[in-house]
Amino acid sequence: MEAEKFSRHLEDSYRYLSHQQETCECLYHLSNYEVWEFTEDESNLRFKNGDYPDLEVSCAVVGSWNKNSRFWTWCWSIPFISERSAALLEPLRIYGEAMEVEALTVSNFESEEAGCWQLTSLAAHHLSAVGAYRIPFDEHLDLFVVFTNVKWIQDQHVSKVK
């Protein structure tokens, strides 16, 4: 019964994130940006076309996926990820314990990219996230993040230009 309940929750989460992604694209046109910058210490993702960012996204890192080893690692087991992300996702780990879902409780495990998106959708649903993004961190590692807030950056650098 718990497996069936979790399966429904996973489907609901996937639908939730799909809707949020469509809304995010309609509102912010993320796919049109030429450049993005990620700063984990600030948990920010900035999108820009040109010299200055247009959009700033507060985010939480859900986990990483190693494209070579095909292993997913939850944020709480990645040394360079802020404690903020781990704290935000702790209730999801506790939910995994209650539902006896090993994938939500172990530090890392083998996964395909689609599985990483499923886990990210669970995190997004849990956090009522605005959207999600896969950040190519280096040639072998991708970070999966969820958006907790999105804001336009307006006239932030005007005085520096003059």
N, C-alpha and C positions, 0 to 999 in steps of 0.2 A: 504493500500500500504506500509506504513512504517513497519508494522508487517512482510510482505513478504520480504522486503528488509533486515530487521534485521535477519530473519530466514536464508536467504542466507549467510549473513555475519557470522552467527554462524556456519553454515556448512563449509564455507571456513576456518574459524578459527580452527575448529576441524581437518580438513584435514591438515592444516598447522602444528598444534602441533603434530599430529600423525607422519608426515614426520620428524619433528625435533627430536622427541623421538627416532625414528628408527635410524636416523643419529647419535644421541648422544650415543646410545647403541653400534653402530658399531665402533665409534671412541674411546669411553671412557670405555665401558664395565661396566657401573654403577651397573648393577645387580650382578657383581662378587665381589663387595667390601663387606668386613665383617663389617666395622664400618663407620659411618658418624658422623660428629660433626657440629652442627649449632651454629653460633654466630650472633644473630640478631643485636647487636650493630655495628658489622662490615659488616653485610649483606653477610656473607660467609657461605658456606657449604663445608666441607672438607671430602673427601672420603679416606679411608686408609685400608690397609692390613698390619698389623704389628704396629710398634711403631710410625711411622711418616706418615703424609698424602702424598698421591701420586698426588692428584687432588684437586684443589681449584676452587670453583664455586662462582662467584659473583651473587647474586640473589636479587630479590624483592619479598617480601611477598605479595601475592594477597589477601589472606583472611584466615579465619579459619573455621573449621566445627566441631561443637560439636556433637559427636556421640550419646550422650544421648538425648539431646533436638532436634537433627536433624536440627540445625540452622546454617546457613552460616552467617558469619560476615565479611564485607569488612575491609581491612587493616586500612583504615582511622578511623575506630571505635574501634580498638584494642589498648588499652593504652600502652602496652609494645612494640609495633612495631615502628620502626624508621619512622621519617617523610619522609625519602628518598623514601620508598615504596609508601606512600600515594601520594607524589608529582609525582612519575612516573605514577601512575594510575589515577591521576586527569583528564587527557583528556578522559579516558574511561568513567568516571562518567559524564562528560560534554556531551559526545556522547550519553550516555543513556538518558540524559535530552532532547537532540535534537530529538532523536528517540522515546521518550516517553516510554522507557523501564524501568519500575519500579525496576526490579531486579538489574539494574546498578546504581541506584540512592539512594535507601534506605540503611540504615546502616546494617540491618540484616533481615533475613527472613527464613522461613522453607524451607529446601532443602534436597534432597537425595545426596549421594556422586556423582552420575553421573552429577547432576546439578553443583556441585562444580567444576568438571573437565571441564564442558562447560564454566563456567565463567573464569577458569584458561586458557582455550584455547583462549578466547577472549583477555585476558591480554597478553598472549604470542604473539598472532598475532599483537596486537597493538604495543608491544615493540620489535618486530622482535627477540623474545627470541630464545635462542639456544635449550632450553628444559624446562622441568618442573619436579617437584618432590612433593610428599606428605610426609610431615615430621610428624611422630607421636610425638607430642609435650608432651603430657602426656597421661594418660590412657583414657581420654575422649575427648581430643582435637587434631585435626590434623591441621597443617599449610600447605597451598598450596603455593608453590613458583615457580617463573619462573627464568630461568638462563639468565643473561645478558652477562656473559662472563665465559669461562671455560679455565683453564690453568693447565698444568702439573707442579708439583713442583719437581725440579731436584736439587739434591745435596745440599739442603737447610741446612741439619743437619750434613753434613759430618764432619765439623770441631768439632762439639760437641762430636762425637763418638770417635775420636782419643784420 
